[in-house]
Amino acid sequence: MPHAIIRGKNGQRHEVDFEDDPIRVEVHANERVIEISIDALDDHASSDKRRFALLNLPRHLFSEAMGEAARRSGKEKVVK
């Protein structure tokens, strides 16, 4: 089940649970930032209560993390 969990500087935890509802995932990028958004498609709540998650981060950190993930996945051994 898709979900997002964040914890702010004040220590308060926030969670968005999309359950099994259809979602839309969009990725936007430019030279400086990557933005990933997730929206619940069938959420009929008012616009200020609809479920969504938005992640905006520096492109170089995103690229480093993806490179590290690719290197880790290449090291996995296949057990027969």
mmCIF file of the N, C-alpha and C atoms, coordinates in Angstrom:
data_MODEL
# 
_entry.id   MODEL 
# 
loop_
_atom_site.group_PDB 
_atom_site.id 
_atom_site.type_symbol 
_atom_site.label_atom_id 
_atom_site.label_alt_id 
_atom_site.label_comp_id 
_atom_site.label_asym_id 
_atom_site.label_entity_id 
_atom_site.label_seq_id 
_atom_site.pdbx_PDB_ins_code 
_atom_site.Cartn_x 
_atom_site.Cartn_y 
_atom_site.Cartn_z 
_atom_site.occupancy 
_atom_site.B_iso_or_equiv 
_atom_site.pdbx_formal_charge 
_atom_site.auth_seq_id 
_atom_site.auth_comp_id 
_atom_site.auth_asym_id 
_atom_site.auth_atom_id 
_atom_site.pdbx_PDB_model_num 
ATOM 1   N N  . MET A 1 1  ? 0.832   -1.178  0.000   1.00 0.00 ? 1  MET A N  1 
ATOM 2   C CA . MET A 1 1  ? 0.000   0.000   0.000   1.00 0.00 ? 1  MET A CA 1 
ATOM 3   C C  . MET A 1 1  ? 0.880   1.247   0.000   1.00 0.00 ? 1  MET A C  1 
ATOM 4   N N  . PRO A 1 2  ? 0.661   2.140   -0.927  1.00 0.00 ? 2  PRO A N  1 
ATOM 5   C CA . PRO A 1 2  ? 1.442   3.374   -0.956  1.00 0.00 ? 2  PRO A CA 1 
ATOM 6   C C  . PRO A 1 2  ? 1.144   4.249   0.259   1.00 0.00 ? 2  PRO A C  1 
ATOM 7   N N  . HIS A 1 3  ? 2.197   4.788   0.835   1.00 0.00 ? 3  HIS A N  1 
ATOM 8   C CA . HIS A 1 3  ? 2.024   5.703   1.958   1.00 0.00 ? 3  HIS A CA 1 
ATOM 9   C C  . HIS A 1 3  ? 3.259   6.596   2.068   1.00 0.00 ? 3  HIS A C  1 
ATOM 10  N N  . ALA A 1 4  ? 3.117   7.673   2.790   1.00 0.00 ? 4  ALA A N  1 
ATOM 11  C CA . ALA A 1 4  ? 4.228   8.592   3.048   1.00 0.00 ? 4  ALA A CA 1 
ATOM 12  C C  . ALA A 1 4  ? 4.227   8.919   4.533   1.00 0.00 ? 4  ALA A C  1 
ATOM 13  N N  . ILE A 1 5  ? 5.410   8.970   5.114   1.00 0.00 ? 5  ILE A N  1 
ATOM 14  C CA . ILE A 1 5  ? 5.554   9.329   6.525   1.00 0.00 ? 5  ILE A CA 1 
ATOM 15  C C  . ILE A 1 5  ? 6.634   10.402  6.610   1.00 0.00 ? 5  ILE A C  1 
ATOM 16  N N  . ILE A 1 6  ? 6.341   11.466  7.329   1.00 0.00 ? 6  ILE A N  1 
ATOM 17  C CA . ILE A 1 6  ? 7.339   12.506  7.556   1.00 0.00 ? 6  ILE A CA 1 
ATOM 18  C C  . ILE A 1 6  ? 7.358   12.864  9.035   1.00 0.00 ? 6  ILE A C  1 
ATOM 19  N N  . ARG A 1 7  ? 8.473   13.391  9.480   1.00 0.00 ? 7  ARG A N  1 
ATOM 20  C CA . ARG A 1 7  ? 8.562   13.910  10.845  1.00 0.00 ? 7  ARG A CA 1 
ATOM 21  C C  . ARG A 1 7  ? 9.204   15.289  10.747  1.00 0.00 ? 7  ARG A C  1 
ATOM 22  N N  . GLY A 1 8  ? 8.501   16.280  11.241  1.00 0.00 ? 8  GLY A N  1 
ATOM 23  C CA . GLY A 1 8  ? 8.989   17.652  11.195  1.00 0.00 ? 8  GLY A CA 1 
ATOM 24  C C  . GLY A 1 8  ? 9.997   17.947  12.285  1.00 0.00 ? 8  GLY A C  1 
ATOM 25  N N  . LYS A 1 9  ? 10.542  19.138  12.236  1.00 0.00 ? 9  LYS A N  1 
ATOM 26  C CA . LYS A 1 9  ? 11.548  19.568  13.207  1.00 0.00 ? 9  LYS A CA 1 
ATOM 27  C C  . LYS A 1 9  ? 11.009  19.528  14.632  1.00 0.00 ? 9  LYS A C  1 
ATOM 28  N N  . ASN A 1 10 ? 9.704   19.731  14.781  1.00 0.00 ? 10 ASN A N  1 
ATOM 29  C CA . ASN A 1 10 ? 9.097   19.707  16.117  1.00 0.00 ? 10 ASN A CA 1 
ATOM 30  C C  . ASN A 1 10 ? 8.874   18.282  16.629  1.00 0.00 ? 10 ASN A C  1 
ATOM 31  N N  . GLY A 1 11 ? 9.249   17.279  15.825  1.00 0.00 ? 11 GLY A N  1 
ATOM 32  C CA . GLY A 1 11 ? 9.115   15.889  16.239  1.00 0.00 ? 11 GLY A CA 1 
ATOM 33  C C  . GLY A 1 11 ? 7.761   15.281  15.943  1.00 0.00 ? 11 GLY A C  1 
ATOM 34  N N  . GLN A 1 12 ? 6.856   16.077  15.407  1.00 0.00 ? 12 GLN A N  1 
ATOM 35  C CA . GLN A 1 12 ? 5.519   15.567  15.120  1.00 0.00 ? 12 GLN A CA 1 
ATOM 36  C C  . GLN A 1 12 ? 5.529   14.748  13.836  1.00 0.00 ? 12 GLN A C  1 
ATOM 37  N N  . ARG A 1 13 ? 4.921   13.590  13.902  1.00 0.00 ? 13 ARG A N  1 
ATOM 38  C CA . ARG A 1 13 ? 4.863   12.667  12.770  1.00 0.00 ? 13 ARG A CA 1 
ATOM 39  C C  . ARG A 1 13 ? 3.557   12.871  12.016  1.00 0.00 ? 13 ARG A C  1 
ATOM 40  N N  . HIS A 1 14 ? 3.651   12.819  10.692  1.00 0.00 ? 14 HIS A N  1 
ATOM 41  C CA . HIS A 1 14 ? 2.480   12.925  9.824   1.00 0.00 ? 14 HIS A CA 1 
ATOM 42  C C  . HIS A 1 14 ? 2.524   11.759  8.843   1.00 0.00 ? 14 HIS A C  1 
ATOM 43  N N  . GLU A 1 15 ? 1.382   11.169  8.588   1.00 0.00 ? 15 GLU A N  1 
ATOM 44  C CA . GLU A 1 15 ? 1.317   10.028  7.678   1.00 0.00 ? 15 GLU A CA 1 
ATOM 45  C C  . GLU A 1 15 ? 0.181   10.226  6.694   1.00 0.00 ? 15 GLU A C  1 
ATOM 46  N N  . VAL A 1 16 ? 0.452   9.864   5.436   1.00 0.00 ? 16 VAL A N  1 
ATOM 47  C CA . VAL A 1 16 ? -0.582  9.833   4.406   1.00 0.00 ? 16 VAL A CA 1 
ATOM 48  C C  . VAL A 1 16 ? -0.675  8.389   3.942   1.00 0.00 ? 16 VAL A C  1 
ATOM 49  N N  . ASP A 1 17 ? -1.817  7.769   4.151   1.00 0.00 ? 17 ASP A N  1 
ATOM 50  C CA . ASP A 1 17 ? -2.045  6.384   3.739   1.00 0.00 ? 17 ASP A CA 1 
ATOM 51  C C  . ASP A 1 17 ? -2.994  6.402   2.547   1.00 0.00 ? 17 ASP A C  1 
ATOM 52  N N  . PHE A 1 18 ? -2.496  5.962   1.402   1.00 0.00 ? 18 PHE A N  1 
ATOM 53  C CA . PHE A 1 18 ? -3.314  5.939   0.193   1.00 0.00 ? 18 PHE A CA 1 
ATOM 54  C C  . PHE A 1 18 ? -4.130  4.652   0.085   1.00 0.00 ? 18 PHE A C  1 
ATOM 55  N N  . GLU A 1 19 ? -3.931  3.745   1.032   1.00 0.00 ? 19 GLU A N  1 
ATOM 56  C CA . GLU A 1 19 ? -4.624  2.459   1.064   1.00 0.00 ? 19 GLU A CA 1 
ATOM 57  C C  . GLU A 1 19 ? -4.488  1.777   -0.294  1.00 0.00 ? 19 GLU A C  1 
ATOM 58  N N  . ASP A 1 20 ? -5.554  1.182   -0.799  1.00 0.00 ? 20 ASP A N  1 
ATOM 59  C CA . ASP A 1 20 ? -5.508  0.534   -2.109  1.00 0.00 ? 20 ASP A CA 1 
ATOM 60  C C  . ASP A 1 20 ? -6.137  1.402   -3.185  1.00 0.00 ? 20 ASP A C  1 
ATOM 61  N N  . ASP A 1 21 ? -6.328  2.677   -2.883  1.00 0.00 ? 21 ASP A N  1 
ATOM 62  C CA . ASP A 1 21 ? -6.956  3.586   -3.839  1.00 0.00 ? 21 ASP A CA 1 
ATOM 63  C C  . ASP A 1 21 ? -6.013  3.884   -5.000  1.00 0.00 ? 21 ASP A C  1 
ATOM 64  N N  . PRO A 1 22 ? -6.578  4.167   -6.172  1.00 0.00 ? 22 PRO A N  1 
ATOM 65  C CA . PRO A 1 22 ? -5.731  4.550   -7.309  1.00 0.00 ? 22 PRO A CA 1 
ATOM 66  C C  . PRO A 1 22 ? -4.983  5.849   -6.993  1.00 0.00 ? 22 PRO A C  1 
ATOM 67  N N  . ILE A 1 23 ? -3.745  5.914   -7.436  1.00 0.00 ? 23 ILE A N  1 
ATOM 68  C CA . ILE A 1 23 ? -2.935  7.111   -7.210  1.00 0.00 ? 23 ILE A CA 1 
ATOM 69  C C  . ILE A 1 23 ? -2.310  7.567   -8.524  1.00 0.00 ? 23 ILE A C  1 
ATOM 70  N N  . ARG A 1 24 ? -1.882  8.811   -8.526  1.00 0.00 ? 24 ARG A N  1 
ATOM 71  C CA . ARG A 1 24 ? -1.116  9.355   -9.651  1.00 0.00 ? 24 ARG A CA 1 
ATOM 72  C C  . ARG A 1 24 ? 0.241   9.764   -9.085  1.00 0.00 ? 24 ARG A C  1 
ATOM 73  N N  . VAL A 1 25 ? 1.303   9.344   -9.768  1.00 0.00 ? 25 VAL A N  1 
ATOM 74  C CA . VAL A 1 25 ? 2.660   9.724   -9.376  1.00 0.00 ? 25 VAL A CA 1 
ATOM 75  C C  . VAL A 1 25 ? 3.238   10.561  -10.514 1.00 0.00 ? 25 VAL A C  1 
ATOM 76  N N  . GLU A 1 26 ? 3.725   11.735  -10.172 1.00 0.00 ? 26 GLU A N  1 
ATOM 77  C CA . GLU A 1 26 ? 4.350   12.607  -11.163 1.00 0.00 ? 26 GLU A CA 1 
ATOM 78  C C  . GLU A 1 26 ? 5.747   12.981  -10.686 1.00 0.00 ? 26 GLU A C  1 
ATOM 79  N N  . VAL A 1 27 ? 6.669   13.042  -11.626 1.00 0.00 ? 27 VAL A N  1 
ATOM 80  C CA . VAL A 1 27 ? 8.032   13.461  -11.330 1.00 0.00 ? 27 VAL A CA 1 
ATOM 81  C C  . VAL A 1 27 ? 8.370   14.623  -12.259 1.00 0.00 ? 27 VAL A C  1 
ATOM 82  N N  . HIS A 1 28 ? 8.811   15.704  -11.673 1.00 0.00 ? 28 HIS A N  1 
ATOM 83  C CA . HIS A 1 28 ? 9.237   16.880  -12.433 1.00 0.00 ? 28 HIS A CA 1 
ATOM 84  C C  . HIS A 1 28 ? 10.677  17.172  -12.040 1.00 0.00 ? 28 HIS A C  1 
ATOM 85  N N  . ALA A 1 29 ? 11.471  17.567  -13.023 1.00 0.00 ? 29 ALA A N  1 
ATOM 86  C CA . ALA A 1 29 ? 12.883  17.820  -12.739 1.00 0.00 ? 29 ALA A CA 1 
ATOM 87  C C  . ALA A 1 29 ? 13.376  19.015  -13.540 1.00 0.00 ? 29 ALA A C  1 
ATOM 88  N N  . ASN A 1 30 ? 14.319  19.717  -12.958 1.00 0.00 ? 30 ASN A N  1 
ATOM 89  C CA . ASN A 1 30 ? 15.088  20.709  -13.696 1.00 0.00 ? 30 ASN A CA 1 
ATOM 90  C C  . ASN A 1 30 ? 16.540  20.540  -13.282 1.00 0.00 ? 30 ASN A C  1 
ATOM 91  N N  . GLU A 1 31 ? 17.377  21.497  -13.593 1.00 0.00 ? 31 GLU A N  1 
ATOM 92  C CA . GLU A 1 31 ? 18.808  21.352  -13.310 1.00 0.00 ? 31 GLU A CA 1 
ATOM 93  C C  . GLU A 1 31 ? 19.097  21.295  -11.816 1.00 0.00 ? 31 GLU A C  1 
ATOM 94  N N  . ARG A 1 32 ? 18.223  21.870  -11.009 1.00 0.00 ? 32 ARG A N  1 
ATOM 95  C CA . ARG A 1 32 ? 18.512  22.005  -9.578  1.00 0.00 ? 32 ARG A CA 1 
ATOM 96  C C  . ARG A 1 32 ? 17.711  21.081  -8.676  1.00 0.00 ? 32 ARG A C  1 
ATOM 97  N N  . VAL A 1 33 ? 16.469  20.773  -9.023  1.00 0.00 ? 33 VAL A N  1 
ATOM 98  C CA . VAL A 1 33 ? 15.607  20.014  -8.109  1.00 0.00 ? 33 VAL A CA 1 
ATOM 99  C C  . VAL A 1 33 ? 14.834  18.908  -8.817  1.00 0.00 ? 33 VAL A C  1 
ATOM 100 N N  . ILE A 1 34 ? 14.455  17.922  -8.017  1.00 0.00 ? 34 ILE A N  1 
ATOM 101 C CA . ILE A 1 34 ? 13.537  16.853  -8.417  1.00 0.00 ? 34 ILE A CA 1 
ATOM 102 C C  . ILE A 1 34 ? 12.312  17.007  -7.529  1.00 0.00 ? 34 ILE A C  1 
ATOM 103 N N  . GLU A 1 35 ? 11.134  16.955  -8.125  1.00 0.00 ? 35 GLU A N  1 
ATOM 104 C CA . GLU A 1 35 ? 9.899   17.025  -7.351  1.00 0.00 ? 35 GLU A CA 1 
ATOM 105 C C  . GLU A 1 35 ? 9.064   15.795  -7.678  1.00 0.00 ? 35 GLU A C  1 
ATOM 106 N N  . ILE A 1 36 ? 8.661   15.079  -6.648  1.00 0.00 ? 36 ILE A N  1 
ATOM 107 C CA . ILE A 1 36 ? 7.833   13.882  -6.795  1.00 0.00 ? 36 ILE A CA 1 
ATOM 108 C C  . ILE A 1 36 ? 6.530   14.145  -6.062  1.00 0.00 ? 36 ILE A C  1 
ATOM 109 N N  . SER A 1 37 ? 5.417   13.977  -6.774  1.00 0.00 ? 37 SER A N  1 
ATOM 110 C CA . SER A 1 37 ? 4.115   14.173  -6.130  1.00 0.00 ? 37 SER A CA 1 
ATOM 111 C C  . SER A 1 37 ? 3.273   12.918  -6.289  1.00 0.00 ? 37 SER A C  1 
ATOM 112 N N  . ILE A 1 38 ? 2.490   12.632  -5.267  1.00 0.00 ? 38 ILE A N  1 
ATOM 113 C CA . ILE A 1 38 ? 1.572   11.493  -5.260  1.00 0.00 ? 38 ILE A CA 1 
ATOM 114 C C  . ILE A 1 38 ? 0.212   12.027  -4.843  1.00 0.00 ? 38 ILE A C  1 
ATOM 115 N N  . ASP A 1 39 ? -0.810  11.715  -5.639  1.00 0.00 ? 39 ASP A N  1 
ATOM 116 C CA . ASP A 1 39 ? -2.172  12.165  -5.350  1.00 0.00 ? 39 ASP A CA 1 
ATOM 117 C C  . ASP A 1 39 ? -3.117  10.979  -5.367  1.00 0.00 ? 39 ASP A C  1 
ATOM 118 N N  . ALA A 1 40 ? -4.066  10.963  -4.433  1.00 0.00 ? 40 ALA A N  1 
ATOM 119 C CA . ALA A 1 40 ? -5.142  9.971   -4.458  1.00 0.00 ? 40 ALA A CA 1 
ATOM 120 C C  . ALA A 1 40 ? -6.158  10.428  -5.494  1.00 0.00 ? 40 ALA A C  1 
ATOM 121 N N  . LEU A 1 41 ? -6.436  9.597   -6.486  1.00 0.00 ? 41 LEU A N  1 
ATOM 122 C CA . LEU A 1 41 ? -7.301  10.005  -7.590  1.00 0.00 ? 41 LEU A CA 1 
ATOM 123 C C  . LEU A 1 41 ? -8.772  10.050  -7.222  1.00 0.00 ? 41 LEU A C  1 
ATOM 124 N N  . ASP A 1 42 ? -9.228  9.118   -6.425  1.00 0.00 ? 42 ASP A N  1 
ATOM 125 C CA . ASP A 1 42 ? -10.661 9.034   -6.117  1.00 0.00 ? 42 ASP A CA 1 
ATOM 126 C C  . ASP A 1 42 ? -11.000 9.635   -4.765  1.00 0.00 ? 42 ASP A C  1 
ATOM 127 N N  . ASP A 1 43 ? -10.195 10.570  -4.300  1.00 0.00 ? 43 ASP A N  1 
ATOM 128 C CA . ASP A 1 43 ? -10.443 11.208  -3.013  1.00 0.00 ? 43 ASP A CA 1 
ATOM 129 C C  . ASP A 1 43 ? -11.440 12.342  -3.227  1.00 0.00 ? 43 ASP A C  1 
ATOM 130 N N  . HIS A 1 44 ? -12.635 12.190  -2.678  1.00 0.00 ? 44 HIS A N  1 
ATOM 131 C CA . HIS A 1 44 ? -13.704 13.170  -2.890  1.00 0.00 ? 44 HIS A CA 1 
ATOM 132 C C  . HIS A 1 44 ? -13.791 14.187  -1.762  1.00 0.00 ? 44 HIS A C  1 
ATOM 133 N N  . ALA A 1 45 ? -12.785 14.234  -0.927  1.00 0.00 ? 45 ALA A N  1 
ATOM 134 C CA . ALA A 1 45 ? -12.760 15.222  0.157   1.00 0.00 ? 45 ALA A CA 1 
ATOM 135 C C  . ALA A 1 45 ? -12.567 16.614  -0.443  1.00 0.00 ? 45 ALA A C  1 
ATOM 136 N N  . SER A 1 46 ? -12.830 17.620  0.359   1.00 0.00 ? 46 SER A N  1 
ATOM 137 C CA . SER A 1 46 ? -12.610 18.986  -0.112  1.00 0.00 ? 46 SER A CA 1 
ATOM 138 C C  . SER A 1 46 ? -11.125 19.180  -0.425  1.00 0.00 ? 46 SER A C  1 
ATOM 139 N N  . SER A 1 47 ? -10.811 20.162  -1.242  1.00 0.00 ? 47 SER A N  1 
ATOM 140 C CA . SER A 1 47 ? -9.439  20.324  -1.729  1.00 0.00 ? 47 SER A CA 1 
ATOM 141 C C  . SER A 1 47 ? -8.421  20.481  -0.605  1.00 0.00 ? 47 SER A C  1 
ATOM 142 N N  . ASP A 1 48 ? -8.817  21.026  0.533   1.00 0.00 ? 48 ASP A N  1 
ATOM 143 C CA . ASP A 1 48 ? -7.864  21.189  1.633   1.00 0.00 ? 48 ASP A CA 1 
ATOM 144 C C  . ASP A 1 48 ? -7.711  19.926  2.475   1.00 0.00 ? 48 ASP A C  1 
ATOM 145 N N  . LYS A 1 49 ? -8.429  18.844  2.118   1.00 0.00 ? 49 LYS A N  1 
ATOM 146 C CA . LYS A 1 49 ? -8.336  17.590  2.874   1.00 0.00 ? 49 LYS A CA 1 
ATOM 147 C C  . LYS A 1 49 ? -7.962  16.393  1.999   1.00 0.00 ? 49 LYS A C  1 
ATOM 148 N N  . ARG A 1 50 ? -7.764  16.598  0.710   1.00 0.00 ? 50 ARG A N  1 
ATOM 149 C CA . ARG A 1 50 ? -7.395  15.491  -0.179  1.00 0.00 ? 50 ARG A CA 1 
ATOM 150 C C  . ARG A 1 50 ? -6.007  14.971  0.170   1.00 0.00 ? 50 ARG A C  1 
ATOM 151 N N  . ARG A 1 51 ? -5.848  13.661  0.008   1.00 0.00 ? 51 ARG A N  1 
ATOM 152 C CA . ARG A 1 51 ? -4.566  13.029  0.323   1.00 0.00 ? 51 ARG A CA 1 
ATOM 153 C C  . ARG A 1 51 ? -3.551  13.282  -0.791  1.00 0.00 ? 51 ARG A C  1 
ATOM 154 N N  . PHE A 1 52 ? -2.400  13.785  -0.409  1.00 0.00 ? 52 PHE A N  1 
ATOM 155 C CA . PHE A 1 52 ? -1.302  13.958  -1.342  1.00 0.00 ? 52 PHE A CA 1 
ATOM 156 C C  . PHE A 1 52 ? 0.009   13.978  -0.567  1.00 0.00 ? 52 PHE A C  1 
ATOM 157 N N  . ALA A 1 53 ? 1.081   13.707  -1.269  1.00 0.00 ? 53 ALA A N  1 
ATOM 158 C CA . ALA A 1 53 ? 2.427   13.828  -0.706  1.00 0.00 ? 53 ALA A CA 1 
ATOM 159 C C  . ALA A 1 53 ? 3.284   14.505  -1.761  1.00 0.00 ? 53 ALA A C  1 
ATOM 160 N N  . LEU A 1 54 ? 4.140   15.392  -1.327  1.00 0.00 ? 54 LEU A N  1 
ATOM 161 C CA . LEU A 1 54 ? 5.009   16.139  -2.232  1.00 0.00 ? 54 LEU A CA 1 
ATOM 162 C C  . LEU A 1 54 ? 6.423   16.126  -1.664  1.00 0.00 ? 54 LEU A C  1 
ATOM 163 N N  . LEU A 1 55 ? 7.361   15.708  -2.482  1.00 0.00 ? 55 LEU A N  1 
ATOM 164 C CA . LEU A 1 55 ? 8.765   15.651  -2.076  1.00 0.00 ? 55 LEU A CA 1 
ATOM 165 C C  . LEU A 1 55 ? 9.568   16.494  -3.055  1.00 0.00 ? 55 LEU A C  1 
ATOM 166 N N  . ASN A 1 56 ? 10.312  17.439  -2.551  1.00 0.00 ? 56 ASN A N  1 
ATOM 167 C CA . ASN A 1 56 ? 11.122  18.331  -3.369  1.00 0.00 ? 56 ASN A CA 1 
ATOM 168 C C  . ASN A 1 56 ? 12.536  18.293  -2.806  1.00 0.00 ? 56 ASN A C  1 
ATOM 169 N N  . LEU A 1 57 ? 13.512  17.863  -3.616  1.00 0.00 ? 57 LEU A N  1 
ATOM 170 C CA . LEU A 1 57 ? 14.861  17.724  -3.092  1.00 0.00 ? 57 LEU A CA 1 
ATOM 171 C C  . LEU A 1 57 ? 15.902  18.108  -4.128  1.00 0.00 ? 57 LEU A C  1 
ATOM 172 N N  . PRO A 1 58 ? 17.106  18.446  -3.676  1.00 0.00 ? 58 PRO A N  1 
ATOM 173 C CA . PRO A 1 58 ? 18.170  18.811  -4.612  1.00 0.00 ? 58 PRO A CA 1 
ATOM 174 C C  . PRO A 1 58 ? 18.482  17.653  -5.559  1.00 0.00 ? 58 PRO A C  1 
ATOM 175 N N  . ARG A 1 59 ? 18.614  17.985  -6.834  1.00 0.00 ? 59 ARG A N  1 
ATOM 176 C CA . ARG A 1 59 ? 18.837  16.966  -7.854  1.00 0.00 ? 59 ARG A CA 1 
ATOM 177 C C  . ARG A 1 59 ? 20.113  16.163  -7.592  1.00 0.00 ? 59 ARG A C  1 
ATOM 178 N N  . HIS A 1 60 ? 21.187  16.812  -7.156  1.00 0.00 ? 60 HIS A N  1 
ATOM 179 C CA . HIS A 1 60 ? 22.440  16.079  -6.959  1.00 0.00 ? 60 HIS A CA 1 
ATOM 180 C C  . HIS A 1 60 ? 22.306  15.038  -5.844  1.00 0.00 ? 60 HIS A C  1 
ATOM 181 N N  . LEU A 1 61 ? 21.527  15.321  -4.796  1.00 0.00 ? 61 LEU A N  1 
ATOM 182 C CA . LEU A 1 61 ? 21.333  14.332  -3.733  1.00 0.00 ? 61 LEU A CA 1 
ATOM 183 C C  . LEU A 1 61 ? 20.467  13.170  -4.215  1.00 0.00 ? 61 LEU A C  1 
ATOM 184 N N  . PHE A 1 62 ? 19.451  13.475  -5.009  1.00 0.00 ? 62 PHE A N  1 
ATOM 185 C CA . PHE A 1 62 ? 18.607  12.426  -5.582  1.00 0.00 ? 62 PHE A CA 1 
ATOM 186 C C  . PHE A 1 62 ? 19.449  11.520  -6.487  1.00 0.00 ? 62 PHE A C  1 
ATOM 187 N N  . SER A 1 63 ? 20.274  12.117  -7.332  1.00 0.00 ? 63 SER A N  1 
ATOM 188 C CA . SER A 1 63 ? 21.121  11.335  -8.242  1.00 0.00 ? 63 SER A CA 1 
ATOM 189 C C  . SER A 1 63 ? 22.098  10.454  -7.475  1.00 0.00 ? 63 SER A C  1 
ATOM 190 N N  . GLU A 1 64 ? 22.699  10.993  -6.420  1.00 0.00 ? 64 GLU A N  1 
ATOM 191 C CA . GLU A 1 64 ? 23.617  10.197  -5.599  1.00 0.00 ? 64 GLU A CA 1 
ATOM 192 C C  . GLU A 1 64 ? 22.897  9.009   -4.966  1.00 0.00 ? 64 GLU A C  1 
ATOM 193 N N  . ALA A 1 65 ? 21.705  9.241   -4.446  1.00 0.00 ? 65 ALA A N  1 
ATOM 194 C CA . ALA A 1 65 ? 20.940  8.162   -3.802  1.00 0.00 ? 65 ALA A CA 1 
ATOM 195 C C  . ALA A 1 65 ? 20.539  7.094   -4.817  1.00 0.00 ? 65 ALA A C  1 
ATOM 196 N N  . MET A 1 66 ? 20.131  7.501   -6.009  1.00 0.00 ? 66 MET A N  1 
ATOM 197 C CA . MET A 1 66 ? 19.749  6.524   -7.037  1.00 0.00 ? 66 MET A CA 1 
ATOM 198 C C  . MET A 1 66 ? 20.964  5.721   -7.496  1.00 0.00 ? 66 MET A C  1 
ATOM 199 N N  . GLY A 1 67 ? 22.110  6.386   -7.623  1.00 0.00 ? 67 GLY A N  1 
ATOM 200 C CA . GLY A 1 67 ? 23.333  5.674   -7.997  1.00 0.00 ? 67 GLY A CA 1 
ATOM 201 C C  . GLY A 1 67 ? 23.721  4.641   -6.955  1.00 0.00 ? 67 GLY A C  1 
ATOM 202 N N  . GLU A 1 68 ? 23.621  5.024   -5.684  1.00 0.00 ? 68 GLU A N  1 
ATOM 203 C CA . GLU A 1 68 ? 23.938  4.088   -4.599  1.00 0.00 ? 68 GLU A CA 1 
ATOM 204 C C  . GLU A 1 68 ? 22.965  2.911   -4.600  1.00 0.00 ? 68 GLU A C  1 
ATOM 205 N N  . ALA A 1 69 ? 21.693  3.176   -4.838  1.00 0.00 ? 69 ALA A N  1 
ATOM 206 C CA . ALA A 1 69 ? 20.698  2.096   -4.894  1.00 0.00 ? 69 ALA A CA 1 
ATOM 207 C C  . ALA A 1 69 ? 21.008  1.145   -6.048  1.00 0.00 ? 69 ALA A C  1 
ATOM 208 N N  . ALA A 1 70 ? 21.426  1.683   -7.187  1.00 0.00 ? 70 ALA A N  1 
ATOM 209 C CA . ALA A 1 70 ? 21.768  0.839   -8.336  1.00 0.00 ? 70 ALA A CA 1 
ATOM 210 C C  . ALA A 1 70 ? 22.990  -0.019  -8.027  1.00 0.00 ? 70 ALA A C  1 
ATOM 211 N N  . ARG A 1 71 ? 23.970  0.566   -7.350  1.00 0.00 ? 71 ARG A N  1 
ATOM 212 C CA . ARG A 1 71 ? 25.160  -0.219  -6.991  1.00 0.00 ? 71 ARG A CA 1 
ATOM 213 C C  . ARG A 1 71 ? 24.814  -1.335  -6.012  1.00 0.00 ? 71 ARG A C  1 
ATOM 214 N N  . ARG A 1 72 ? 23.959  -1.047  -5.055  1.00 0.00 ? 72 ARG A N  1 
ATOM 215 C CA . ARG A 1 72 ? 23.552  -2.082  -4.090  1.00 0.00 ? 72 ARG A CA 1 
ATOM 216 C C  . ARG A 1 72 ? 22.797  -3.202  -4.788  1.00 0.00 ? 72 ARG A C  1 
ATOM 217 N N  . SER A 1 73 ? 21.893  -2.867  -5.699  1.00 0.00 ? 73 SER A N  1 
ATOM 218 C CA . SER A 1 73 ? 21.095  -3.909  -6.352  1.00 0.00 ? 73 SER A CA 1 
ATOM 219 C C  . SER A 1 73 ? 21.965  -4.772  -7.254  1.00 0.00 ? 73 SER A C  1 
ATOM 220 N N  . GLY A 1 74 ? 23.035  -4.230  -7.785  1.00 0.00 ? 74 GLY A N  1 
ATOM 221 C CA . GLY A 1 74 ? 23.940  -5.004  -8.622  1.00 0.00 ? 74 GLY A CA 1 
ATOM 222 C C  . GLY A 1 74 ? 24.771  -5.995  -7.837  1.00 0.00 ? 74 GLY A C  1 
ATOM 223 N N  . LYS A 1 75 ? 24.855  -5.822  -6.526  1.00 0.00 ? 75 LYS A N  1 
ATOM 224 C CA . LYS A 1 75 ? 25.658  -6.707  -5.680  1.00 0.00 ? 75 LYS A CA 1 
ATOM 225 C C  . LYS A 1 75 ? 24.858  -7.865  -5.112  1.00 0.00 ? 75 LYS A C  1 
ATOM 226 N N  . GLU A 1 76 ? 23.563  -7.867  -5.339  1.00 0.00 ? 76 GLU A N  1 
ATOM 227 C CA . GLU A 1 76 ? 22.734  -8.947  -4.795  1.00 0.00 ? 76 GLU A CA 1 
ATOM 228 C C  . GLU A 1 76 ? 23.078  -10.250 -5.494  1.00 0.00 ? 76 GLU A C  1 
ATOM 229 N N  . LYS A 1 77 ? 23.165  -11.308 -4.713  1.00 0.00 ? 77 LYS A N  1 
ATOM 230 C CA . LYS A 1 77 ? 23.504  -12.616 -5.256  1.00 0.00 ? 77 LYS A CA 1 
ATOM 231 C C  . LYS A 1 77 ? 22.237  -13.419 -5.494  1.00 0.00 ? 77 LYS A C  1 
ATOM 232 N N  . VAL A 1 78 ? 22.247  -14.165 -6.572  1.00 0.00 ? 78 VAL A N  1 
ATOM 233 C CA . VAL A 1 78 ? 21.132  -15.044 -6.884  1.00 0.00 ? 78 VAL A CA 1 
ATOM 234 C C  . VAL A 1 78 ? 21.419  -16.404 -6.278  1.00 0.00 ? 78 VAL A C  1 
ATOM 235 N N  . VAL A 1 79 ? 20.506  -16.902 -5.462  1.00 0.00 ? 79 VAL A N  1 
ATOM 236 C CA . VAL A 1 79 ? 20.665  -18.208 -4.828  1.00 0.00 ? 79 VAL A CA 1 
ATOM 237 C C  . VAL A 1 79 ? 19.827  -19.207 -5.603  1.00 0.00 ? 79 VAL A C  1 
ATOM 238 N N  . LYS A 1 80 ? 20.472  -20.293 -6.020  1.00 0.00 ? 80 LYS A N  1 
ATOM 239 C CA . LYS A 1 80 ? 19.735  -21.315 -6.780  1.00 0.00 ? 80 LYS A CA 1 
ATOM 240 C C  . LYS A 1 80 ? 19.567  -22.548 -5.942  1.00 0.00 ? 80 LYS A C  1 
# 
